[in-house]
């Protein structure tokens, strides 16, 4: 099954409206930790238009024509319906990387990060580890100090949401470029909790990047990598991430939902006791709706510490961590299981233990408030 069985965009948008209309007070109230969100993927049409106007830039969405108003940009971001899974991925990457051109100044990077922090603060996110893709910025001539300076200032200002950064390396670029960027990032290691691997996975197995990830592990960074849903050779990629990368396997795996297809991968993840960052709304774009819930349930019931996250909300039906948790409950997860998912995210995060303890206590307090007996 593939994109022809996936929930169409209009139905996903209707589902989002229905989930919000149900006004699930418990899911709204539960303290949240987000471990899989790309800061560039939070560039909302409103913010993109504002920054583009400030910088005197033309606005396009993907490979489309120039857009002349915010309304046109909103329509472009919310109306496309690719016909095949390959078209969906191609469309997403063109749209995602095309938006990078918007960002020019430290103020732009500050606004991008601050917009995310403000969004999720309203959803009771207490801590997040945010991906960023430096190669997509330095390749346009953006200095590291501009990018990291803007992120840092937002991080400091966003007092209600504690945060760290995960520098993702682009797997469709050469490993040598990944190593160059790893070395260039070392002056900012006080901000960077871990090193990740993302972007187009086609014919780009994780082990191509073993050298840089082994070095990162040796130098004290945590490591994580994407294994997107339905990709070619995804089961082998999951195995490499869980058992080999960095020497004896990564600290977390991003996506990896196809591990549910094979008991040996489930057993391997359990043996390593690593967390998985699941983004259910993202998968509805090109996977059958009816399979997602059962796969998440299989991993959860097996005891794997799955977590719920948003991925690229501005490019995925405006579905943030709140909407992904509401969707998870729609798949049949009870409130006590939502608590387990929330606690999983805290426990597999790379936050300081004091931060973890604070959030875990708050989660328990919210649960007792709704279920006092």
TORKE-718063 format. One line per 2 residues: number of its first residue (from 1); for each residue x, y, z of C-alpha. Coordinates in steps of 0.5 Angstrom, whole numbers. Example, Ala and Ser with C-alpha at 12.3 -4.5 7.8 and 13.67 -1.06 7.14 Angstrom:
residues 2
1) 25 -9 16  27 -2 14
***
This chain:
residues 373
1) 0 0 0  2 7 -1
3) 0 14 -3  -6 12 -6
5) -9 9 0  -6 15 5
7) -11 20 7  -12 26 2
9) -10 33 5  -17 35 5
11) -19 30 10  -13 31 14
13) -15 38 15  -22 36 17
15) -19 31 22  -14 36 25
17) -21 41 26  -25 35 29
19) -19 33 34  -18 40 36
21) -26 41 36  -26 35 41
23) -23 40 46  -19 34 50
25) -17 38 56  -12 32 58
27) -8 32 52  -8 40 52
29) -5 40 59  0 35 60
31) 7 37 60  11 36 53
33) 18 34 51  19 35 44
35) 25 31 41  24 31 33
37) 23 38 30  26 41 25
39) 27 49 26  27 50 18
41) 20 46 18  17 51 23
43) 17 57 18  10 58 18
45) 7 62 12  6 68 16
47) 13 68 18  16 67 12
49) 12 72 8  14 77 14
51) 21 76 13  21 76 6
53) 18 82 5  23 85 10
55) 29 82 6  26 84 -1
57) 26 77 -3  21 74 -8
59) 17 68 -5  16 62 -9
61) 13 55 -6  18 49 -8
63) 19 50 -16  12 54 -17
65) 11 61 -20  13 67 -16
67) 7 69 -11  5 76 -9
69) 1 75 -3  1 72 4
71) -6 69 2  -3 66 -5
73) 3 63 0  -2 60 4
75) -6 57 -1  0 54 -4
77) 2 51 2  -4 48 3
79) -7 45 -3  -2 41 -7
81) -3 34 -7  2 29 -10
83) 0 23 -14  6 18 -12
85) 10 17 -6  16 19 -10
87) 13 26 -12  11 27 -5
89) 18 26 -2  20 31 -8
91) 15 36 -7  17 36 0
93) 24 37 0  23 42 -6
95) 19 46 -1  23 45 5
97) 30 47 2  27 53 -2
99) 24 56 4  32 56 7
101) 33 62 2  28 67 6
103) 33 67 12  39 72 11
105) 40 76 18  41 74 25
107) 34 77 26  31 72 21
109) 34 66 25  32 69 32
111) 25 70 29  25 63 26
113) 27 60 33  23 65 37
115) 16 63 33  17 56 35
117) 18 57 42  12 61 43
119) 8 56 39  10 50 43
121) 10 54 50  2 55 48
123) 2 47 48  5 46 55
125) 12 44 52  17 44 57
127) 23 42 54  25 41 46
129) 31 38 43  31 42 36
131) 34 40 29  38 45 25
133) 41 44 18  47 48 17
135) 49 46 11  43 48 8
137) 45 55 10  53 55 10
139) 52 53 2  48 60 1
141) 54 64 5  51 65 11
143) 56 65 17  56 61 23
145) 55 67 28  49 69 24
147) 45 63 24  48 60 31
149) 47 67 34  40 68 32
151) 38 61 35  42 63 42
153) 39 69 43  32 66 42
155) 34 60 46  36 65 52
157) 29 69 51  25 63 51
159) 25 62 59  19 58 59
161) 21 53 54  28 50 56
163) 32 47 50  38 44 46
165) 40 44 39  41 38 35
167) 46 39 29  43 35 23
169) 48 33 17  45 32 10
171) 46 25 8  45 27 0
173) 51 31 1  58 28 1
175) 61 25 8  67 30 7
177) 62 36 7  59 33 14
179) 66 32 17  67 39 15
181) 61 42 18  62 38 24
183) 69 41 25  66 48 24
185) 61 47 29  65 45 35
187) 66 53 37  58 52 39
189) 58 46 42  55 49 49
191) 49 49 45  49 43 41
193) 47 37 45  47 32 39
195) 49 30 32  44 28 27
197) 43 25 20  37 27 16
199) 35 29 9  34 24 3
201) 35 17 5  35 14 -2
203) 41 10 -3  45 13 3
205) 46 8 8  48 11 15
207) 54 7 15  57 12 9
209) 57 17 15  61 12 20
211) 67 16 21  64 23 23
213) 59 20 28  64 15 31
215) 68 22 32  62 25 35
217) 61 20 40  68 20 42
219) 68 27 43  62 27 48
221) 56 28 43  50 24 43
223) 48 21 36  41 20 33
225) 39 19 25  33 19 21
227) 30 12 18  24 15 15
229) 18 11 14  17 6 7
231) 24 8 5  28 3 0
233) 32 -1 5  29 2 11
235) 30 -5 15  37 -5 14
237) 38 2 15  34 1 22
239) 39 -4 24  45 0 22
241) 43 6 26  41 1 32
243) 47 -3 32  53 0 29
245) 53 7 28  58 11 33
247) 61 4 34  55 0 38
249) 49 4 35  46 11 36
251) 43 14 42  36 15 39
253) 33 13 32  28 18 29
255) 22 15 25  24 8 25
257) 17 6 25  18 0 20
259) 22 -3 26  15 -6 27
261) 15 -10 21  20 -15 24
263) 21 -18 30  28 -18 30
265) 29 -11 30  24 -10 35
267) 28 -14 40  34 -11 38
269) 31 -4 40  29 -7 46
271) 36 -10 48  39 -3 46
273) 34 1 50  34 7 46
275) 28 11 44  24 13 38
277) 22 19 36  15 18 32
279) 12 23 28  5 20 26
281) 2 26 22  8 26 18
283) 7 19 16  -1 20 14
285) 2 24 7  4 17 4
287) 2 11 8  -4 8 9
289) -8 11 15  -11 4 18
291) -3 2 19  0 7 23
293) -4 6 29  -3 -1 30
295) 5 0 28  5 5 34
297) 1 0 38  6 -6 37
299) 12 -2 38  9 1 45
301) 6 -5 47  13 -9 46
303) 16 -4 51  20 1 46
305) 20 8 49  17 11 43
307) 16 19 43  11 23 40
309) 13 29 36  12 34 30
311) 17 34 25  16 39 20
313) 9 42 22  9 48 18
315) 10 44 12  5 38 14
317) -2 41 15  0 46 21
319) 0 40 25  5 41 31
321) 6 36 37  -1 38 40
323) -4 35 34  0 29 34
325) -1 27 41  -9 28 39
327) -8 24 33  -4 18 37
329) -10 18 42  -15 18 36
331) -11 11 34  -14 9 41
333) -8 11 46  -11 12 53
335) -10 18 57  -5 13 62
337) -1 11 56  -1 19 53
339) 3 20 60  7 14 59
341) 9 17 52  10 24 55
343) 15 20 61  18 17 55
345) 20 23 52  23 26 58
347) 27 20 60  30 19 53
349) 32 26 52  39 29 53
351) 36 34 58  40 35 65
353) 37 30 70  34 36 74
355) 30 38 68  28 31 67
357) 26 31 75  22 37 74
359) 18 35 68  16 28 71
361) 14 31 77  9 36 73
363) 7 30 69  5 26 75
365) 1 32 78  -3 33 72
367) -5 26 72  -7 26 79
369) -11 33 78  -15 29 72
371) -15 22 75  -15 23 83
373) -17 16 85
***
